[in-house]
């Protein structure tokens, strides 16, 4: 069965993380709700750092903060919740954010769902698969392009910002976005074991 047929549409966000592990039957809805919570915590933390950087030093400072703090924040949240966590995009700024084949397929599906009018803010994907002989949970949460994103990711980026981006991200492809487009996704994966 295609991974795209396993897409779940849900707007419920559960704010409680079950630190005791997953049930033996791997309740996908429960695990998905936990992943939504983790992705919300991650994005809130990262956005807070970027907003503070914008207030104190404008977009050049925000780019610097994103360059130096995004990975440590990602690693900390992943460690706190015992998951693998990353951001990916079809037009990535950092080569480390290049999607795998299954992630690319989900991102393309997110784009199609957006064109059909689905709300990006609640758009996600989840599945449980066999991976290297074990059960693995996979989750992706779409990242929408908002007004604030356009300063560094839009079509009309100030020359001084372009210069900073070129210096820190020489392979940058993450520009030319319009408000309301899918800019990428948060990816959460976790190996599942019975208790």
N, C-alpha and C positions, 0 to 999 in steps of 0.2 A: 504494500500500500504506500502510495506517495506520501512524503512528509507533509505536503501541502494539504492533504485531506484530513490531517490530524489537528488542524487549527481550531483552537477554542476561542470563542468570543465572549468576553466577560468584563463587566465594569466594576465588579466587587473588589475592594482592596482590604485584605485582612491585615490588621496592625499587630497581630501577635505572632511571634516566631516560636515554633515548637523546638526547643533546644534538646529534646530527648530523642530525636531521631524520627524516622518514618515508620509507619505501620507495615506489617509484613506484606500486606496486599498492595502496597505502594499506591495509595489513593492519589491519583493524578490531580484531582481538583484541590486537595489539601496542599500538596507539594507546590502546585502552581500559585496558590495564594501566598505561600511562604516566599516564593521567588518574587512575586509582585512586591511584597513588603521589603525584601532585600534591595530590589532595584530602586524602590522609592527612597529608601535610606541613602543609597549610593548617590542618586541624582541630587537629593537635597543637600548632601554634604559637599558635593562637587560644585553645585550652583552657588552655594553659600560662599565658598572660596572665590569663585569667579566674580560674584557680585561685589564682594569686599574689595577685590583687586581693581575692578572698574571704578569704584567710588574713590579709592585712594590714588590711582594712577592711570585711569583710562584704559583703552584697549591694549596699548603696548604692555602695560603691567599685567592685564588679564591673560594675554598670550604667554607671557613669561611664567605666570602662576600655573596655567594649564600645562605648560611644558615641564615644569618641575614638580607639580603636586598631583596631577591626575593619576599617574601610575602608583605613587605611594597610597593615595586614597583608595584606589581600586584594590590594591593588595591588602590594605587594612580591613576593608569591608569583607573581602573574600575570606580572610583569615578568621574574622569574628564569627562568620556564619558557616564556616567549613564548606565552602563552595569554590568553584572556579568562576571567575568573573572577568569580563572584558567588554570593551566597546568595539563595534565593527561598523563599517560603512562601505557602500558601493563606491563612494568617492572619499577615500580615507585621507586624512592629513598625515598620520603617522603610519609607516608601512607595517608596524606591529598590529594595526587595527584592520588588516586585510581579512575579509571573511573566508571561512572554509567553504567547501562546496554546498553543504547543507545550509549554512548561514546565508550564503549568497542567494540561494533559492527562496529562503524566508524573506530576505530583504526585498527581492523582486516582487514577491507576493504582497508584502506591505505596500509597495508602490501601487500595485494594481488595486488593492483594497482602498487606498486613499483616493484614487481616481474615481472609484465608485461611491465616494462620499462617506466612507467609514471614519469615525473619530480616531485620529492618531493617538490622542491622549490615553485611550483605553486599549489600543491595538497591541495584541501580543500573540505569541505562539508557544505551545508546549507539547512535548511528547516524551514517552518513555521508550527507549530502544535497547536492543542488545548491542553492546560495544565491547570488543575484545573479550567476549565470553561472559560479560557481566551486564546487569541492568544499569542504564544511565538515563538520568532525567536531563532534558534539554529545554531551555526556556529563552525566549527573546522578547524584549519589550521595545517597541518603536520609540525613537527619539524624534519629537517634532521640531521643526525649525520655527522659532519664534522671532519676534522683532529684534530682541537683543542679540540673537545668533548672527543676524545679517551683517553686523559690524565686521566680523571676521570670516563669515561664511557666505556672504551675499554676492551679488553680481557687481556692485559698485563699492569696492573696498578702497579706502583712502590709501594713497601711495605710501605713506609712512608705515601703515599697517601691513601693506603688501611686502614692504622691505623687511619688516620684522619676521613675517611668516616665512619668507624665502630664506632668511638666515637660520631660523630654528627648524623649519620643515622644508628642506630643499625638494622633497618629492611630493609636496602638497597637491592633493586633487580635490580638497574639500571646499571649493568655492562655487559660486554661481547658483546657489540655492535661492529659492523664493519662500516667503512665509507660507507655512502650511504644508511644506513638503516633508517627507521622511528623510531626516539627515543621517540616520543610522539606527543602531539598536544596542541595547544592553544585552549581553549574553551571559546566562548562568547555566552551568552544568554541574552535575553532582552524581557520583557513583552511588547506587542504591544497594544496601545490604539488609538482609532480614535480621531482626533482633533476636 
